[in-house]
Amino acid sequence: PVPGNDSSLDWLVKGAVIQGSVSRKFFSRWYLGVLGRMLDLDQALDLNAPDKPPAVGDSIRSVGGGLTLAYDTRDVPTNAYNGSYFEAEAIESVTSGDLDDSYSSYSLRYRTYFQLYNPLVLALDASACSRDGAVPLWDTCRLNQRGYAITEYLGKEAYQGQAEIRWKAWRKLGFTAFGGLGYIGKSFSDALQNERVPSAGVGVRYMLLDAKRINLRVDVAKSSGDSVFYLAVGEAF
């Protein structure tokens, strides 16, 4: 269902995705790279809404390439206590099949970590996404925010900020509290235009591998109308 109105969307996507990238350090902690991507997808879309989504087709193929830029000072990439990570992507794609057009994809993300005191860590995450042109529905911007399905908010613009307090309480056991606010723009649904999306939650951590600080995480996130349970290996950001 589409939040805020009586519209509904049943969406099934199947196919193959091939993506690869290579990067090289060019100065201190900075990395520059190239990225290539090829997709061959079929989708079944049943949309009960007055507004049409961006670029819908039954069979779509896409070939794209672009540049990546990253800056990394994290102490341990899998679960940082200190440092920052910045990444940017710019991709140009050409589609064929039921859609014969092109579009551009741009994204920015910045994460930073502060060990306030041992064993308390503050983690911050901010991201921005933009699409230009005849972007297929499966490649629109979305909110990667706990508390919502990843396909619940789709648009040509998305901005998001999250904060999380991580407490390693005793030996391998830890606890977290987190909150976030997202914004979706240029959505295919008028009900979601300029929507601000809050969420908050708590979690439990159990460290599986001390050397890499890899945690088993259990989170419960509360959104505007639902509570969502997560079980995964590794931190959300």
N, C-alpha and C positions, 0 to 999 in steps of 0.2 A: 504493500500500500504506500501511497505518496502522502507524507505528513501534511496535515492542514486542509485536506479536501477529500472527496470521495473517489479520486482517481486511483487506479491500480495498474501495476506493471508486472507481467510475467515474462521473464527473460532467461533464455537458455542459450549459452554460448559454448561451442565446441570447436576444436581445431588444433593447430600447432603454432607455437611461438618459438622463434630462435633469436637469441640476443647475445651479443658479445661485445666486450670492451677491453681496451688496453690503455694503460696510462703510464706516465713516466715522470719521476720527480725532476723538476726543472729549477727549483730554488728552495732551499731550506725545507720546509714542510709542505710546499705547494706541489700539486700533481696536475698535469694536463694530459687529456686522453681523447681518444676517438671511440665512437660507439656505433654499432650497426644492428639493425633489427629487421626481422622479416616475420610477417604474420599471415596465416591462411586460416580464416575463421568462417564458420557458418553459425547463424544465430536465428532463433525463433523468438519473435517479439510480439506480445499481445498487450497493447497499450489501450487502456480505457481512460482516456483523458482528452480534454479539448485542445491541448497543446502538443505539438509534435516535438520529439527529441531531436537533437542535432544529428544529421546524417545517419539515417537508418537504412540498412539493406540486409538482404538475406544471406548473401555470400560476398565476403570482402577479403581482398588481399592487400597487403600494405608492405612497402619497403621504405626504410628510413635510415638516416645516418645523421650524426651530429658530433658535437664536442662536449666534453666534460671537464670540469675544473673542481679540484678539491684541496682542502687545507685541513691537516689532521695533527693535533697535539695531544690526543687522548693518551693516558697512561696505559690502559688496557682497552682495546676497541670493543670487546664483547660486553664489558660492563665497567665503564669509566668511573673513577672517583674524582679525577681532575682532568682538565683540558677541554678542548673544543674540537668540533668537526663541522666544516662547511662544505657543501657540495652544490654545484650548479650544472644544469643540463640544458642544451639547446638542440632540438632535433627537427629536421625537415623530413616529412613523409609524403609519399605518393600512394594513393589507393587506386585499385582497379576492381573489376567484378561489377556488382550492382552499384558501387560508388566509383566514379572515375574522376578524381579530383586530388587536391593536395592540402596539407595543413601543417601548421607549425606548433611545436610543443616547447614550453619553457618551464623550468622549475628551479626553485631555490630552497635550501634547507640548512638551518643552523642549529646545532646542539651544543650545549655547554654544561660543564659539571663542576661542582664545588664541594670539596670535603669540608663541611662547616666545622666539624670536629669528629674525631674517630669515635664511633662508627656511623656518623650521620652524613648523608650526601644529598645535595640539592641538584636535581637534573632539570634543565630547561630545553624546550624544543620549539622552534618556530619554522614555518614553511609557507611557501607561496607557489601557486600553480596557475599557468595561463595557457590557453589554447586559442589559435587563430586559424580561421578557414573552416573547411568542411570536415570537422573532426568526427570520426565514428563514435558511436555511443560508448563503446567499450574503452575508448582512450580519452574520455573526458576527465576533467579534474574531479577529485573526490576527497572526502574527509576521512583520513586514517585516524579516527578518534574512537577510543574505547567508549562503548555505550550505544553504538549504532552499527547497523550492517554497512559494509563497505560500499554497497550500491544504493544506500538510502538517499544520499545527497550527491547529485551529479550536476556539473555545470562547466562552463568555459573558464570560470575563475574559482579559486578556492584559496583561503588563507586560514591559518590555524596556529594556535599557541597552546602549549601544554607545560605543566610544572608537576614535578613529582619529588616527594621527600622519601628517601630510602634509609631505613634503619636496620643495620645488622645487629640484632638484639642479643643473640646468644649462639656461639659456635656457628653452625650452618644455617640457623634460622633467622629470618628477617621479616620486616613488615614495611608496607608502603602506603602512602596516601597521595592521591593525584587529582588534578582538575584540569580542565581545558575549555577553550572557546574557539569555535570554528565559524567561518563565514563562507557561504556559497553564493556566487553571483553568475549572471547570465545563464540561469538554469532553463531547461526546456519546459519547466512547469512554473506558471505564474505563482503558485502557492509557495514555491521555494525561493522566489526572487529575493535577493538581499537578506537571506535568512541567517540569523545568528544562532549558533548551535552550541549550547553548554553541556558539559558532562563532568562527573566527579566520581570518585570511587576509592576503594581500599584494596590491599592485596597482601598475600603471604608469599615469602620466598624461602626456598630451600636450596642451598648451594650444592650442585652436583659435582663440579670440578673447580677446586680452589685455585689451581694455577691460572686458569683463564676466567675465573669469577663467573662461571656459567651457572645460572639459577634456573630451577623449575619455578615457574610463577603461576599463582592462582589469583585472579583479579575478579572483583565484582564492581561493575561500573553502572552508575545511575544516570540515565538521560532524562529527557523531558517527560517521557511516559513509560519507560521500561527499565528493567534491570537486566544486565547481560553478564554472563559468567564466562571467564576465559581460563583455559589451561594450556600452557605453552612452555617451551624451553627458550630462555633468553629474554632480555628486557624488551619492553615495547619501543624504547628509543634510548 
